Structures are given as C-alpha cells and as structure tokens.
Amino acid sequence: MDEAILREKMVACEVPPHLHNGLINYLIHRYPAGHFLTAVLSNDLVDAVRRGDNDSRAGLSRIVCFLDGFVDRGCWGSKQRVSEWLSGRAE
C-alpha cells in the first residue's frame, strides 16, 4: 500500500483528517490503532459509537466507504482479521 495514494483516497472519501495518521500507521506499518479505529476495523459498530468523539462518529460511514473501496479485506472486517494483520500473519 502506498501512503500517498491512501491519503488521497481518505481525502476523497472525506475521512476525518484527525484519523488519517492512525489509519496509515495501521495499514502500512501494522501499528495498533486507537480504540475507535480498532472498533471500526473490527466491524464492531457498538464499540465504535461508544468510543468515538463527535467528529469520528460523524465520519463513520466515510471511514467504512474508504475501507470498503480501497483497502484489502484481509486487514479489516473482524477482530480476527485485525489480530492477524497486527501479528503479521495476514498478507
């Protein structure tokens, strides 16, 4: 994944800017994301709503559109996929 392209796609999808670095670090470097993004990446809507600030919650559908349109499903969509991605077991 190319960082510049991912940033371009996040801007095009109107992902809240304060979440860009967390997503980049997760997707490119496999660093754990914050609680809100981890919930989103894990497909845990209830936890995402509980943990997100107003701007993050307002951008939830935009984040999902970005992930669904431009990010390989191997690194998001369930807690197991997130765990495997962070451990390096997922490609």
C-alpha positions, 0 to 999 in steps of 0.5 A: 500500500502506498501512503500517498495514494491512501491519503488521497483516497481518505481525502476523497472519501472525506475521512476525518483528517484527525484519523488519517495518521492512525489509519496509515500507521495501521495499514502500512506499518501494522501499528495498533490503532486507537480504540475507535479505529480498532472498533471500526476495523473490527466491524464492531459498530457498538464499540465504535459509537461508544468510543468515538468523539463527535467528529469520528462518529460523524465520519463513520460511514466515510471511514467504512466507504474508504475501507470498503473501496480501497483497502484489502479485506484481509486487514479489516472486517473482524477482530480476527482479521485485525489480530492477524494483520497486527501479528503479521500473519495476514498478507 
